[in-house]
Amino acid sequence: MRVQICAVGRLRSGPEAALIDDYQTRFERTGRALSLGPLDIREVDDRKGGGMSAEADLLERAIPTGAFVVALDERGKLLSSPDFANHIAKWRDDGRSDLSFVIGGADGIDPSLRAKADFSISFGKMVWPHMMVRAMLCEQLYRASSILAGGPYHRA
């Protein structure tokens, strides 16, 4: 199952980019044997300043047709790392060919796109900068693949 992170904004070089690159590589190495990956990061940028609805249009175009869509949203479901791993395994085992995670811009995800998502998750009640959310999601994807592979990374 191919995995995409569809996100608003362009990531510049820096600590977040280094973290994302590291966890993306780890996920792809661990996930390959589990039929997970590759992980593709698709960035969209609303240069015309159209707001959340314009961002939603760009994000929708970045999502592959037929993908299972997971919105990262403060109103989403709180999951433990093992629960997250189990959801990914279920979606894969259900025959999904694409799993797309959607991260909105500074104002979040437009309600119309949120409503179209198949599932919604939250990284807690606090609001995180969207570039940090990318890094945290990449880490959780690697952690999920490690859990599913029976690796020692997750110590719960």
Steps between C-alpha positions, in 0.01 A plus 500: 500500500648828390492779758478872434519801723311780324583824676467874459829690489852440383748355744833677500826346610542490875437275798146403397620404151780288646257319732250439222768366266636268770161355597389477137807289422445282809132449414577399143767251613281341769173526309620339177473145641154586636368627164510857630657780301650677339421819690447796271473854636285721279519870580249753376531875523215749459695788349187697417388524863162332448480375858387164629269423207779557245733285712233228508477503120878463470508224761221308325700506178803359686303201633505196268163384368351235726739564789391447858521854641600577858472861616728624775272723700472610863144361502617158382527176692777459756687174438780320675794404279398129497143600407635717219711206375197271512291747299771520233520119486122475467487755218782315322331162555171641369677535165559876496769590250547856630485654846508880502548713810386861463656786696349844459665838521509748787119513518451124479307294246198646326176347639401374153821295471479387864150365426633295206773333708450131579658538843636780717773489762639747750839531663334637812291791612782746440544654156838428341676692222427318176871444426541331839195285427674370188802394704281343770295313238813364332627379838165333575498333158845358569390397851192329353709305251739402778208380717355300211843348425551406865804727528643639824445871425165525682537412867151495650 
